């Protein structure tokens, strides 16, 4: 199976500081990008080689770029989207979200994940790092719908049961499909006891798994950890040994100089979630400072209760704007760096640099095509700026994951939307009633 996108405005994201799109024919064979032909000299040979099984697409007027990487979310929370808004974090969790989450069945999580994955795919997200309970169900949905995922079974005090069996099940599911990998997710330093965190670490080591956690999100968390352990959340998690493993840490809003040093030295992939941080009044993560200090910062939406969508375009824009407000400097976090956070840096944080998050020969064929025909793309002075400051999820028309077209003309291939929405309404009505 081969795909050929002709005359695409191709943004490879391979340069570190600025993007120079080139007009090229991009060829995919199997699950890899095998040709980026700017001169047109290699295309005839590509067509000849794949004549029996070629989908040949005219991509004139479209921007071909790497698929987006949403490095922190809770896909199944789509079922609780807009259920409880404009409430302080701890009240929101304790009185609204956690009681409802306790009622979720595997069927609910499967359905919520289906809705979330549909939304992510439509918006050009080709990889998502998820954290939740019953992650094996999320992994199975990801396999079925064609997206790439890093599922992270979560544990938290009072909900340890099922965690270890979920991890084992996820590992088994991941063996069936290259698009699935597994991490262990301690919910957060404030919500997990030291004993539970130590057990989680043992699970990581026993099964050779990396880590995905919430870290240093709020002042409240910092105060709790200081009172309990006499150090910062980053120092505490590091002292347990978690940061000696490959780790992605969501939020990292409240950081000391020492914390930043630890994150850099331990090569932690920080995941910035600007809209969630804004909505829950957590504060502004020091993204620009982290980047200047050499810390890799990727981008995530967080769950749909604190965002409330899974739109990475919104997230890129928010990240750039928020740094300019907090830094009182319009030059910080320029558009290309925001775009890198959603692509290259996400891949780097997952240890898959050079394979994901770029358009390059030999890289995995996770790419998207963005339509530029709508008014907000005109005039097109600067493609990168326009993508970041004007781009919308609905501009994504084609999505390819692992060499397969999973979104065509803006819709998820093979998905019955009417059936999905009916089922979501039924499940939500039952959950609220329970
Ligand atoms: Zn989260």
Boltz pocket constraint, residues with backbone or C-beta under 6 A from the ligand:
constraints:
  - pocket:
      binder: B
      contacts: [[A, 72], [A, 73], [A, 74], [A, 214], [A, 250], [A, 302], [A, 303]]
      max_distance: 6.0
